[in-house]
């Protein structure tokens, strides 16, 4: 995986990592089933590295992550 380069890319990575961890927590508590497989260690690493750069999850990170699950952007 290529590391983000710009602050905007880091923000997207941090927001996605945070959203993925929330999804994984909901699955662990039995609130959700299915969805993508979450690499918890990678997500936590992204959050730590983002924090060292002063980048933290945006207030709407979970909502944006949920929308992407339902309506992914074509690449």
Secondary structure, DSSP 8 states (H G I E B T S, - for coil): -----SHHHHHHHHHHHHHHHHHHHHHHTTS---S----HHHHHHHHHHHHHTT----TTHHHHHHHHHHS----
